[in-house]
Amino acid sequence: MPGLDSPAGPPTPPVPLAGLLALEELGLRLIAGPADAEVLWVHTSEMADPYPYLLGGELLLSAGVLLTDPDTYVARLVEAEAAALGFGVRPVHDTVPPALVAACERYGLPLVEVPPGTPFTAIARAVWGLMAAARHRELRRVTRAQQALATAAARPDPIPAVLHQLAVRLPGRAALLTADGEELHAAGRPPAPEVRAALTRLAGVLAPAGRPGPASATDTVGGCRLSAYALGGGQGLALTLATDHREPGDHTVVGIAVVLLSLLAAPHQGADAADRSAALVRLLLGADPADVAPLLHGDGPWTVVHARRSDGTAPDPLTAGALGAALGSALVDAGRDAEAVRVLVPGAGRITPQPGWTLGASAPGPADALGDADTRAARALGRATATRAPLVADTPVTGLAALLPPGPAADRARTLLAPLTEPLAETLRCWLSLHGSWDRTAVALSVHRNTVRQRIARCGALLGTDLDDMDVRTELWLALRQE
C-alpha cells in the first residue's frame, strides 16, 4: 500500500507497439506474438544473453549476430519481461530465422521484422518521439483536470463539485467515506455491491479504530481498480475511487483532489468548529481578544506555527492549505509575497517536520496568549532558517532558569533591559541564541551582517557591559527569557 506523494507531473506514458508499427516510414512488420504490448524504452544488444542488462518493458533490437539457440534466447527475454523483440534482417540474416519466429509465437513475445533500410536509431528516435507526444497529451489532460478541480472547489457546493469533476476526469466512481464506511458525498456511476464493500474495507484500513493508518490503499475487484486516500489532518475521512483503468497522470490528478478535499472538509470536522467561526467573526467585528478566548478553549491549548518554503518561493494558498492539513488544522494564514505562512494548530500534539518547509513552532499555550506564541513562533522560524534546520520549536523555561522567583526575576529583567529598544532587544536575543554568530543572526533577522554588528555594539554601549563576557551574556539571556 504505497503512500500518496505528489510528483511534479505525470510520468512518461508507455508507447503502444501498435502505434510504432503504424509508422509507415519505418516499414516494421509484426510476424509473431501479440500486437498489444507497450514499450517503455528501446535497447540494442547483440549479446547471446542480454537478460542481465534488461529492466523490463524494452523493445530489444538485434541483428542476431550471436543467435545460436532461439528457444533459450526468447525464454530469457520473456523472463526479463522484455516488451518485444525487433529483429533486423541483413547483413547477418537474410530473413528472420524460422526457429526464432516459432519460439516467439510459443512464448507469446511480439517479434517485429526490421527491414534493411531502417536503422535501429530511427526506431529509437520514433519511440522517443511517440513518448514525447504522449507525455504532452497527458500533461494537457492533467492540467485541464487540475483547473477543473480548482474551479469546482470555488463553487458554493465545493465537495460534491470536486467529486463530480474527479469522476468525470477519471471515469468511474468517486466518494468521500468515513472510517466506518458511511458515504458522505459521491459522484459517478454507482458501484456493484462487492465493489462498494471493498471500498468500505479500504476506508477502514486508512483509519483503523481511530488510530493512525497508511496514507493510501489499493485493491482490485472483478477488473475494477479500487483505491482510497486518507484526507490530511487526521480527519478520519477517505477519498475512494473505483475505475476501470488508470492513466499515468491520474496519480497527479488524485493528489490535487486529496489536497482540495482535505482543505474543504477540515472546517466541518469537530464539535468546536462553530465556536471557532464565532470567535473569528467577533474578532473581525472588534471584540476584545480576551472576551473571545473562551470560545477557543474547546479542545485544549494552541500551538502557533510559522513556516516558509525551503526553496525560498512564495507559498500559494493551496500549498499553504496543504501544510495546514498536514499539521491538522484548517486555520491557515497564507501570508503575502515571501512572508511566512502561519498555522494555528489545536491541541498540544508534537509538531513534526514537513517536506519542503522550514518551520518554527511556539510551545502550546492558552488562547489568550496567542500574541506571545505568535512572536515566539516567528523567532523559532528565524532560528530554523539561520541554522538550516527543518523545524525549531520554542520551549518553556526549564532547568535552573525555571527556579528563579518569577516576580523578582521579571523586575530585574525589566530594569536590566530598559535601555534597549525592542529592535535592539530582539537582535540581542537572536544573537545570543545563535552563540554570537553574525552571519546566522543576519539570516534569522533578514538584515545585513553589518547591521547586526552595529546593533550589538549599540546594545553593549547602552547597557554599559562587555558582551564578550560569558557571565554578562548569561545574565542577559536569562533576562531576555523572562520576557
Secondary structure, 3 states (H helix, E strand, C coil): CCCCCCCCCCCCCCEEHHHHHCCCCCCCEEEECCCCCEECEEEECCCCCCHHHCCCCEEEEECCCCCCCHHHHHHHHHHCCCCEEEEECCCCCCCCCHHHHHHHHHHCCCEEEECCCCCHHHHHHHHHHHHHHHHHHHHHHHHHHHHHHHHHHCCCCHHHHHHHHHHHHCCEEEEEEECCCCEEEEEECCCCHHHHHHHHHHHHHHCHHHCCCCCEEEEEECCEEEEEEECCCCCCEEEEEEECCCCCCHHHHHHHHHHHHHHHHHHHCCCCHHHHHHHHHHHHCCCCHHHHHHHHCCCCCEEEEEEEECCCCCCCHHHHHHHHHHHCCCCEECCCCCCCEEEEEECCCCCCCCCCEEEEECCCECHHHHHHHHHHHHHHHHHHHHHCCCEEECCCCCHHHHHCCHHHHHHHHHHHHCCCCHHHHHHHHHHHHCCCCHHHHHHHHCCCHHHHHHHHHHHHHHHCCCCCCHHHHHHHHHHHHCC
